[in-house]
Amino acid sequence: MNQDRYELIADENNHRFEFISDGPCGKIKKVILFRPLSNNSNHYNLSFGDWDHDRQVVDDTAVSNNGDTLKILSTVAFAVQSFVIQNTGSVILATGSTAARTRLYQMSILKYWKEVSIRFVVRGSCNNKWAPFKKGVNYEAFLLFQK
């Protein structure tokens, strides 16, 4: 995605990325985490949301309304790309914390499909079955890995 994005700060192994969303609601710390789905697995869950300073966790249900959704999604996409380059052979599982967020992710994949499909293989889950990603299907989750 050749979109404007926020500057990322990554940990030493690119499993955690941070950035600051800056908009009408102020500066909001966002965190992107890649967590292994099981021990000795190359499958990772993508978690993303606002950083809850009090609980010291990522709040993936927060609604910031900072007017920068496209810039945030571009930043997350860049983090995914950085992660899979650093972690060769990794498979990323992504799903929204709500159906609406999952739909937003799907619309973003479709909007940038030309660029996404050059770099990644994308699969979608519908009715608990994985299939190659295609337009017109409402997915519940996504798997992606580098070509």
N, C-alpha and C positions, 0 to 999 in steps of 0.2 A: 504494500500500500504506500503510494507516494503521497501521503497526507502529512500535514503538520502533526507532530507528536511531542509529548513531554520528554524531558531528559530523564533517563533511568539511572538509578543507582543499583548495582547488582552485588550480591554477595560473591564470595570467592569461587563458588561452583555453579553460579547462575541458577540456583534453585529459588532464590528470593529476589524480587525486584521492588523498588520503591520509587514513587514519584509524587509530585505535588500537583493536584488539580487547582487551577487558579481561575476563579470566576466571580460572579456576583454574590455568591454565598461565602466567599473567602477562599483561603488556602486550605485544602483538604488533603491529608496524606492518604495515598492509595498504595496498596500492597498486592503484588502478584506472587503466588506461591505455586511451586511444582512439587507435589508430594508423591512418593512412590505408592502405588496401589497395593503392593505387597513386597515382602522382603525379596531381594535378588531379582526384582522385576525391572524391565525397561518401560513399563507402563506407569504414567504419572497422571495424577488428577491436577487440573488447573483450578486454583482458587483465586478469586479476585474480589476486592472490595475496599471499603474504607477501613483504615486502621482505627480500632477502638482502643484508645490510650488507657482507659480505666481497666478493661479486661485483658489487654495485651493480646488481642485476637483480630483476625480479619472479619469484618462484618459484611457478609455478602448479601445482606438484605437492605443495607442502607440506601437511601435515595438522596443523592446530594443536590440535584437540580442546579448544577453549576454551569449549565449551558455549554458544556464541552464534550458531549457524548462522542462525537466523531473523533476528536483528538484523543480521548481516552481509549477508544477501541483501537485506534491506530497504534497507540503506545503499547497496549496489550499484545497486539499482533506482532509488533517488533520484538517484544519480550519472548513470545513463543518462538519466533524465528531464531533469536539468539540462543534460546535454550536448546533447540533441536540441533543447531550447529555444534554447540559445546558438548551435547550428550548424544552422540551418534547412535542411531538405532532406536531412539526413544519414541514412544507412542503417547500422545497427549489425549486425555479424556476431558471434554469440556461440556458442561451443561449449566444453564442458568439456575439461580436459586428459585426462580419462578418461571412459569410457562411464558410469561411476557418477555423475560430476559432471554430465555432460550430462543424465542422467536426473533428478538433483536440480533442475537448472534448469527442466526440463520440468515437474516436479511443482509447482514454485513458480509457474510461469506458470499452470498449471491451477488451483491453489489460489486465485490472485488474478485469475482470468480476467475477472471482472466489471469490476474496476478497470483492468486492463491493456488490455482491448479497447476501453475508452472513449478511451484516450489513444493507443494504438498499433495499427498493422497488424502482425501477426506471421505470418511464414511459417516453415515447417519443411522441412528437407531430409531426405528418406528415399530411399535408393538413388540418390543424386546428382540428385534431382529436387526442385525447390521447389514447395510447395503451401501454400494457406492452412492455418494451424495448426488442428488439431482434436484432440479427445480420442480416445484409443485408438490413436494412431499413435506408434511409438517413433522419434523424430527423432535425427539425427546432428548437427544444427546449426540455428541459428535466425537469421532476419533480422527486424529490427524497425525501424520508422520511424514518426514522428509522423503522426497522421491530419490 
